[in-house]
Amino acid sequence: MGEHRWPISIIVLLVITLQYVLPVSLSLPFQGYICILEAVLLGAVFIINPRRISQHIPTTRTLGLLLVVVMSLSNTGSAVKLIDAIITRGVTDAKSLFLSGGSIWLTNVVVFALWFWELDRGGPGKRAQATHPYPDFIFPQMSDPRYAPKEWHPKFFDYLYTSFTNASAFSPTDVMPLTRWAKLLMLFQSMTALLIVGLVIARAVNILH
């Protein structure tokens, strides 16, 4: 059976809220409209398939990928603005820096988790139908039958955990990327997280001292 849609929708809605409340200096032009667009896309996906994702539905997959693209562009723009503010304009409020940097970093974690979830083996619907024989990510449960039932397959939380550890350790931990696109995504996420964390911490320490 496929996984439930509603827990993923709640997490995405929380991230959209984080993007909406970012300071204007770190937001893209018309950020409010961008967040509304993200919420509309999320609502459309939920309306079309509100329960279990037990099969591949091209419409929801297209809308889901479009949502991830919009969220990625928005958060990348905010990350670029944050880095620019730290390097060129000089941020003087450590608390605001931590809150804004943490929000962008957390959004980065969820966005890449969505990318992993949407692309691995053709997406959640195709994983539920087991139509793709070769995985893009190898989880421990897939490499040794002692760790999980035979029919086990990763769900969104597994990709969220993978994204969190990759953004924290700046490298894969227990989940290994197999395909080139998976390696490229993890590389880009690690690079982005490293820049955000490194610059935010360095600047905050400089402010506090």
Phi, psi and omega in degrees: 000148179283174182271161180288146179278327192294323179298322179294318181298321179296316180297316180296320179297321177297321180291321176300321177297318177299319179294324183291325185268004176299149176304148181302325181295340181251004183258156174285159173303141181060036181302324179299318179292326177296317178295323177296317178300317179298317180294322179295316179297317178298317179297320180296317178298317182292321180294317181294320182219081187278347187251236182279143177268085187257353178207163181280122176241109185307322183296311181293326178294317179297314179295321179296317178294321178297320177299316181294322178298313180297316179296321180295313180297318180297313183289325176297318177299319178293321179296318178297318179295322178296314180298318178297319180296321180291317186280316190256326187260342178074096178279134185246353182252106184295321181297312179297323179296315180295317182294314181291315179297319179295322179295316180293320179296316180294319176298321177301319179298312182292320181298315180289328174299320177295320177299312180300314183295320183284333188257332183299122178053036175085005178106171186297324180294315180289329175294321179295327179272353180055048181269341179255119184284334187250125180280157174268337175233140177252116178266155180305323181295338182273342185265345181215116183297347179289340187270344185197162176299160183299324184274008182298139171215151185294147175243182188302320182299325179296320178287327176295318176298317179299316180295318181297313181293324178293322180283339180269317182267350182061028178191160176298150178250264181264350179251124186255132173284139182252321183267163183295320181294324179294318178295321180295317178297316180294324177296314181294321178295316180299317180297315180297314181296320180297317179297313182296308183296314182299312183289321180296313181295316181298316181290320180296317178298320179295322180293315184291338179259000000 
